[in-house]
Amino acid sequence: MAADTKDLGTDGSFQRDQNYLTTRITADGRDGYPVEAGRYRLVVARACPWANRATIVRRLLGLESAISQGICGPTHDDRSWTFDLDPGGVDPVLKIERIQQAYFARDPDYPRGITVPAFVDVATGAVVTNDYAQMTIDMSLEWTALHRDGAPELYPARHRDEIDEVAELVFTDVNNGVYRCGFATSQEAYDKAYAQLFTRLDWLEDRLRDRRYLVGDTITEADVRLFTTLARFDAVYHGHFKCNRQKLIEFPVLWAYARDLFQTPGFGDTTDFVQIKQHYYGVHKNLNPSGIVPLGPDTSGWLTAHGRDALGGRPFGDGTPPGPVASGEQVTPGHGAGD
C-alpha cells in the first residue's frame, strides 16, 4: 500500500481506498493474462504488510523461479514507491525507477493510489493487478502447475468459507484496524477503532489458545494475513499508531503464535524490521514530523521457544517446508530478529 491510499470520513475516521485493478492472472487466461513462467514480476516492499503477504505466499508455494520479484525501498514520496535499493535506482528487469511508471504504462491517467504489491507484465511494463487479496489466493489456486513439489494448500476447499470469514474479521478490525487508529483525526473515531482492534485481538487470543493455527490444523491464507500485522505491532503500531493498550509480547497466546510462524520458513525470513520502521516513521510525517526512526524494540524474543508444537498441527499439511531463500532475496543482515 501507499500513504496516499487513504481518505477521511466526515467523523475523522480513516477510510481505505479499496478500488484496485482487478484484472486477474489465471490458468485459463480469461482476462488476457494466462499463468506463464517468467512473464510477470511481483513488485513488493518489505516494509508493507500487504506486500509481505505476497512475498510469503510466493515463497511457501515455491514460485520464485516462475515469478521474479522486484523490491522497492522502504520509503516513498507522494508519487510512488521507488527502486532505490537497486544499482542506479532502477529495477533490473522492468528498467524503471518508480512503480508509478508501470501503472502509467497500464493507464497514463491512472487516478488512484500507486500501491504494492503489484503484478507487472514484463513485456509491456504495465501493471496487471494490485488487488492484493486476490493475488495471493490466485497464487494458491491458479498457479498450481508451477508450484514446487511439496507446496502446501494455503486455501483448501474444505476450509475456504471459514478462512474467508476469519480473514474478513481480521482485516476489518486488525489489519486495517491499526491504520484506523493511527490515521484517525477525531477522538471518537480513534476510540472506536481502538476498541474494535483490541476486542478482536482478545478474540484471537482466545481462539488460538487450544489450536495452533487459525483454521484447521495447517497454515492457511488466514494465518499469512494475520502474521504480517502482528510482526509490525510492537515495532510500529503500538507507539506510532497509538495501539497501546498492550504490546504483542503481553498477549501470551498471540505472542507464542506469532513466534511459531516467524520461525517457520517463509515468514521470519521475509520480515525486515529495519525497513518496516524506516517506512512508517519516515513516511508518515504528520504522525512523526522529526522523521526519527526508533532503535527498538529488541527483536531477539522472536527467536525464543514458543511451545506451540504441543498443540499438534502440521504446518505444511501433507507438504514440506520451502527450501533456502532465493539468492538475492535474503533480508539484509542486521535487519532480522536478533541481528
VMD Tcl script that draws the C-alpha trace (Angstrom):
set ca {
  {0.00 0.00 0.00}
  {0.97 3.65 -0.01}
  {0.26 6.59 2.23}
  {-1.94 8.21 -0.42}
  {-4.45 5.33 -0.48}
  {-6.49 6.74 2.37}
  {-9.18 9.29 2.93}
  {-11.11 10.53 5.92}
  {-14.76 10.20 6.74}
  {-16.73 13.17 7.98}
  {-16.25 11.87 11.53}
  {-12.47 11.83 11.23}
  {-12.29 8.10 10.59}
  {-9.74 6.51 8.27}
  {-11.29 5.21 5.03}
  {-9.11 2.92 2.95}
  {-9.31 3.24 -0.82}
  {-10.11 -0.32 -1.92}
  {-10.59 0.28 -5.63}
  {-7.92 -1.85 -7.27}
  {-7.02 -3.06 -10.73}
  {-8.93 -6.33 -10.57}
  {-7.56 -7.96 -13.72}
  {-6.53 -11.49 -12.81}
  {-3.73 -13.81 -13.89}
  {-5.42 -17.19 -14.30}
  {-4.67 -20.66 -15.59}
  {-7.11 -20.20 -18.48}
  {-6.08 -16.60 -19.18}
  {-9.69 -15.42 -19.28}
  {-8.68 -11.80 -18.52}
  {-5.97 -11.90 -21.17}
  {-3.17 -12.78 -18.75}
  {-2.52 -16.53 -18.57}
  {-0.25 -18.10 -15.96}
  {3.17 -18.28 -17.58}
  {6.58 -18.76 -16.00}
  {8.79 -15.69 -16.34}
  {6.10 -13.44 -17.76}
  {5.26 -11.44 -14.62}
  {7.22 -9.60 -11.96}
  {5.89 -9.25 -8.44}
  {6.76 -5.80 -7.13}
  {6.79 -5.52 -3.34}
  {8.25 -3.51 -0.48}
  {9.43 -5.34 2.60}
  {8.01 -2.58 4.76}
  {4.44 -3.05 3.55}
  {2.33 -5.70 5.34}
  {0.10 -6.24 2.29}
  {3.15 -6.84 0.08}
  {4.75 -9.02 2.74}
  {1.77 -11.38 2.37}
  {2.52 -11.86 -1.32}
  {6.22 -12.47 -0.61}
  {5.36 -15.12 1.99}
  {2.87 -16.94 -0.26}
  {5.24 -16.87 -3.24}
  {7.95 -18.43 -1.09}
  {5.73 -21.03 0.58}
  {4.45 -22.19 -2.81}
  {7.91 -22.21 -4.39}
  {7.06 -19.76 -7.16}
  {10.39 -17.91 -7.08}
  {11.57 -19.35 -10.39}
  {8.21 -18.69 -12.06}
  {7.58 -15.16 -10.75}
  {10.52 -12.80 -10.35}
  {10.40 -10.27 -7.56}
  {11.29 -6.58 -7.54}
  {11.80 -4.95 -4.16}
  {11.16 -1.25 -3.62}
  {12.87 0.68 -0.87}
  {11.15 1.29 2.46}
  {10.14 4.90 1.85}
  {8.24 6.73 -0.86}
  {7.07 10.22 -1.70}
  {3.66 11.39 -2.86}
  {4.28 9.90 -6.30}
  {5.12 6.30 -5.52}
  {7.46 3.66 -4.20}
  {10.91 3.72 -5.81}
  {13.57 1.12 -6.62}
  {16.23 2.96 -4.65}
  {17.73 -0.29 -3.32}
  {18.80 -1.36 -6.81}
  {22.00 -0.18 -8.52}
  {21.33 3.21 -10.07}
  {17.86 3.23 -8.52}
  {16.48 1.21 -11.46}
  {14.70 -2.12 -11.31}
  {16.97 -4.53 -13.22}
  {14.09 -6.26 -15.03}
  {11.49 -3.55 -15.58}
  {14.10 -0.82 -16.16}
  {12.07 1.76 -14.26}
  {12.80 3.95 -11.25}
  {9.28 4.02 -9.81}
  {6.42 1.55 -9.74}
  {4.30 4.53 -10.77}
  {5.76 4.12 -14.27}
  {4.23 0.65 -14.55}
  {0.83 2.00 -13.52}
  {1.05 4.74 -16.14}
  {2.05 2.11 -18.73}
  {-1.30 0.50 -17.98}
  {-3.23 3.78 -17.84}
  {-1.49 7.13 -18.49}
  {-4.23 8.83 -16.48}
  {-4.31 6.30 -13.64}
  {-6.15 8.22 -10.91}
  {-5.79 6.09 -7.81}
  {-3.12 5.21 -5.27}
  {0.13 3.69 -6.52}
  {0.35 0.59 -4.36}
  {2.34 -2.55 -3.73}
  {2.12 -5.45 -4.17}
  {1.56 -5.39 -7.89}
  {1.99 -7.90 -10.69}
  {3.64 -6.32 -13.73}
  {3.65 -7.82 -17.23}
  {7.36 -7.70 -18.04}
  {6.97 -7.48 -21.81}
  {4.70 -4.43 -21.74}
  {5.93 -2.97 -18.45}
  {2.31 -2.46 -17.39}
  {0.70 -3.37 -14.09}
  {-1.73 -6.24 -14.43}
  {-3.23 -6.11 -10.94}
  {-2.70 -4.62 -7.50}
  {-5.66 -6.45 -5.96}
  {-3.53 -7.80 -3.10}
  {-6.18 -10.05 -1.52}
  {-6.98 -11.80 -4.80}
  {-3.31 -12.01 -5.80}
  {-2.35 -14.39 -3.00}
  {-5.43 -16.55 -3.47}
  {-4.70 -16.78 -7.20}
  {-1.11 -17.79 -6.47}
  {-2.59 -20.67 -4.49}
  {-5.32 -21.71 -6.92}
  {-4.32 -20.57 -10.42}
  {-0.55 -21.18 -10.36}
  {-0.70 -24.80 -9.20}
  {1.05 -26.13 -12.32}
  {4.14 -24.17 -11.31}
  {4.09 -24.85 -7.56}
  {7.09 -26.59 -6.05}
  {6.86 -30.24 -5.09}
  {5.51 -30.29 -1.54}
  {3.79 -26.90 -1.76}
  {1.15 -26.55 0.98}
  {-2.54 -25.90 0.45}
  {-2.98 -22.38 1.75}
  {-6.58 -22.05 0.61}
  {-8.03 -25.58 0.86}
  {-11.56 -26.02 -0.44}
  {-12.75 -27.77 2.72}
  {-11.91 -24.73 4.88}
  {-12.45 -21.94 2.37}
  {-15.62 -20.49 3.87}
  {-14.11 -20.38 7.36}
  {-10.85 -18.88 6.06}
  {-12.84 -16.14 4.31}
  {-14.90 -15.45 7.43}
  {-11.91 -15.24 9.75}
  {-9.85 -13.24 7.26}
  {-12.62 -10.65 6.88}
  {-12.84 -10.16 10.65}
  {-9.06 -9.87 10.88}
  {-8.91 -7.39 8.01}
  {-11.65 -5.13 9.34}
  {-10.55 -4.99 12.96}
  {-6.81 -5.79 12.92}
  {-5.06 -5.43 9.54}
  {-6.96 -2.26 8.75}
  {-7.85 -1.57 12.36}
  {-4.35 -0.44 13.29}
  {-4.49 2.10 10.44}
  {-7.92 3.27 11.62}
  {-6.30 4.01 14.97}
  {-3.19 5.64 13.55}
  {-4.84 7.87 10.96}
  {-7.97 8.87 12.89}
  {-8.34 12.64 13.20}
  {-11.03 12.70 15.87}
  {-11.08 11.24 19.36}
  {-14.37 9.48 18.65}
  {-13.03 7.73 15.53}
  {-9.85 6.72 17.32}
  {-11.70 5.40 20.38}
  {-13.98 3.28 18.20}
  {-11.13 1.80 16.16}
  {-9.07 1.15 19.30}
  {-11.95 -0.72 20.95}
  {-12.58 -2.84 17.85}
  {-8.88 -3.65 17.48}
  {-8.36 -4.90 21.00}
  {-11.72 -6.69 21.16}
  {-10.63 -8.64 18.09}
  {-7.14 -9.30 19.44}
  {-8.75 -10.66 22.63}
  {-10.96 -12.87 20.45}
  {-7.91 -14.14 18.56}
  {-6.07 -14.75 21.84}
  {-8.95 -16.97 22.94}
  {-9.39 -18.68 19.55}
  {-5.73 -19.67 19.37}
  {-5.49 -20.89 22.94}
  {-6.15 -24.52 22.04}
  {-5.44 -24.58 18.30}
  {-2.13 -23.99 16.59}
  {-3.48 -22.18 13.52}
  {-6.49 -20.02 12.79}
  {-8.36 -22.51 10.61}
  {-7.82 -26.27 10.54}
  {-4.53 -27.82 11.57}
  {-2.26 -26.30 8.93}
  {-1.04 -22.86 7.90}
  {-3.56 -21.15 5.64}
  {-4.13 -17.82 3.95}
  {-5.75 -16.61 7.19}
  {-2.51 -17.06 9.14}
  {-0.48 -15.25 6.49}
  {-2.85 -12.29 6.67}
  {-2.72 -12.01 10.45}
  {1.03 -12.57 10.76}
  {2.15 -9.50 8.85}
  {0.24 -7.19 11.21}
  {1.48 -8.99 14.32}
  {5.08 -8.75 13.05}
  {4.74 -4.96 12.91}
  {2.74 -4.48 16.08}
  {5.37 -3.74 18.71}
  {7.84 -2.15 16.28}
  {5.33 0.33 14.84}
  {1.64 0.08 15.65}
  {1.88 0.10 19.45}
  {3.54 3.52 19.58}
  {3.34 5.13 16.15}
  {-0.34 4.27 15.65}
  {-1.32 4.62 19.35}
  {-2.40 0.96 19.61}
  {-1.06 0.93 23.13}
  {-3.40 -0.98 25.41}
  {-0.73 -3.64 25.43}
  {2.11 -4.92 23.28}
  {2.06 -8.15 21.32}
  {4.58 -9.59 23.77}
  {1.95 -9.05 26.51}
  {-0.53 -11.39 24.79}
  {0.76 -14.81 25.90}
  {-1.06 -16.81 23.21}
  {-0.76 -14.41 20.29}
  {2.91 -13.80 21.04}
  {3.62 -17.54 21.05}
  {1.57 -17.97 17.85}
  {3.44 -15.15 16.12}
  {6.82 -16.62 17.14}
  {5.75 -20.04 15.86}
  {5.01 -18.56 12.44}
  {8.09 -16.33 12.46}
  {10.29 -19.38 12.99}
  {8.57 -21.21 10.11}
  {10.41 -20.87 6.77}
  {8.71 -18.24 4.64}
  {7.65 -15.93 7.47}
  {10.56 -14.65 9.53}
  {12.98 -14.90 6.64}
  {10.89 -12.37 4.68}
  {10.47 -9.92 7.60}
  {12.72 -6.86 7.68}
  {12.26 -4.96 10.94}
  {14.58 -2.11 9.98}
  {12.78 -1.35 6.72}
  {9.43 -1.64 8.47}
  {10.40 1.10 10.93}
  {12.08 3.21 8.25}
  {8.84 3.24 6.30}
  {6.31 4.10 8.95}
  {8.40 6.56 10.94}
  {9.93 8.13 7.83}
  {6.90 8.46 5.56}
  {4.15 9.49 7.98}
  {5.40 13.00 8.67}
  {2.04 14.04 10.05}
  {2.49 11.46 12.83}
  {6.26 11.75 13.23}
  {7.41 15.18 12.00}
  {11.02 14.67 13.08}
  {11.40 11.54 10.96}
  {13.46 9.94 13.73}
  {13.37 6.15 13.50}
  {13.45 4.41 16.89}
  {16.21 1.90 17.57}
  {14.00 -0.51 19.50}
  {12.33 -2.73 20.29}
  {14.66 -5.67 20.90}
  {13.71 -8.35 18.37}
  {15.65 -11.26 19.84}
  {12.49 -12.57 21.50}
  {11.14 -13.64 18.12}
  {13.64 -16.49 18.18}
  {12.76 -17.84 21.62}
  {10.92 -21.13 22.18}
  {7.16 -20.88 21.63}
  {5.86 -24.29 22.70}
  {3.07 -24.21 20.13}
  {4.04 -27.57 18.63}
  {2.50 -29.17 21.74}
  {-0.89 -28.29 20.21}
  {-0.20 -30.60 17.28}
  {-0.96 -29.43 13.80}
  {1.10 -29.84 10.67}
  {2.46 -26.52 9.39}
  {2.58 -27.63 5.75}
  {-0.06 -30.34 5.86}
  {0.98 -33.15 3.53}
  {3.61 -30.85 2.03}
  {7.09 -29.82 3.05}
  {8.85 -26.62 4.13}
  {10.26 -24.38 1.38}
  {13.98 -24.53 0.73}
  {16.52 -21.76 1.34}
  {15.66 -18.18 0.45}
  {16.46 -17.47 -3.19}
  {19.78 -15.81 -3.91}
  {19.48 -12.03 -3.77}
  {16.21 -12.13 -1.83}
  {17.61 -12.57 1.68}
  {16.71 -9.98 4.30}
  {19.65 -7.64 4.79}
  {21.95 -8.81 7.62}
  {21.14 -6.88 10.77}
  {17.51 -6.31 9.74}
  {16.02 -9.54 11.03}
  {15.26 -10.86 14.50}
  {18.10 -10.86 16.97}
  {20.58 -9.42 14.44}
}
mol new
graphics top color blue
foreach p $ca { graphics top sphere $p radius 0.5 }
foreach p [lrange $ca 0 end-1] q [lrange $ca 1 end] { graphics top cylinder $p $q radius 0.2 }
display resetview
